[in-house]
């Protein structure tokens, strides 16, 4: 994992600097809140971790063919 320090307005270039895959910019810092701007092509998905986890969880549910219930449980 790469950990870097950036100030408000500074950027991180992702990929080849001549043709970057995307750019991450520190938009604003107010107290303990940091606003981050992501500039990526539309075909590149960018998600908050909790959203990405939910997407994965939903995909796992779609991959379930059937469920086995204990005997006597109606459903």
N, C-alpha and C positions, 0 to 999 in steps of 0.2 A: 504494500500500500504506500502510495506517495502522499505525504502530508506537506503542504506548503502554506505560507502566509501571504495573504493578499490584502491590500487596502481597498477602500471603496473606489470603484471605477476601474480597478485593475482587472486583467483578464488572464485566462489560462487557455491556451490553444491545444486542441485535441487532434492528434494525427500529424500529418506532414504540414509544416508551417507554410509551404508554398501552395498547398491545396488542403486546408484543414477539414477534418470531418466535422468539427464543430468548435464553438467557442463558449466558455463559461465565464461570465462577468459578475463581479460583485457590484450589484446595483446600488444598494444602500445598507448602511449599518445604523441602527437606532437602538441603543441600550444593548440588550442581549439578543436582539432580533437581527438577522442578516437576510437581505433579499438577494437572491441569486437569479441571474438571467441566463438562459440557455439558448444558444443560437445553433440549431442543427437543421439539416434538411428534413422535410416533413416525413419522409419514409423512415427516419430513425426515431424509434420510440424512446421517450424520456418520461419516467414515472417516479413519484415519491416511493420510498420503500414500502409503506403500508399499502399503496395501490398496487405495486408490483406483486406483493405477497398475495393480495386478494385475487389478482388475475391468475396466478399460479394455482391457488386453491380452487378457483372456478374451473380451471382446465382439468385438474385432478378429478373433480366431480363429474365432468363430461366424459372422462375416460372410464368411469365405473359402468360396467355392463349391467349388473344387477346387485341387489343387496340381499343378504340372507338374514332373516329375522328369526329370533328364538321361537320355538313351538308355542302355540297358544296366543301369540301376539297378532292382532288383526292389523290390517293395513291396507 
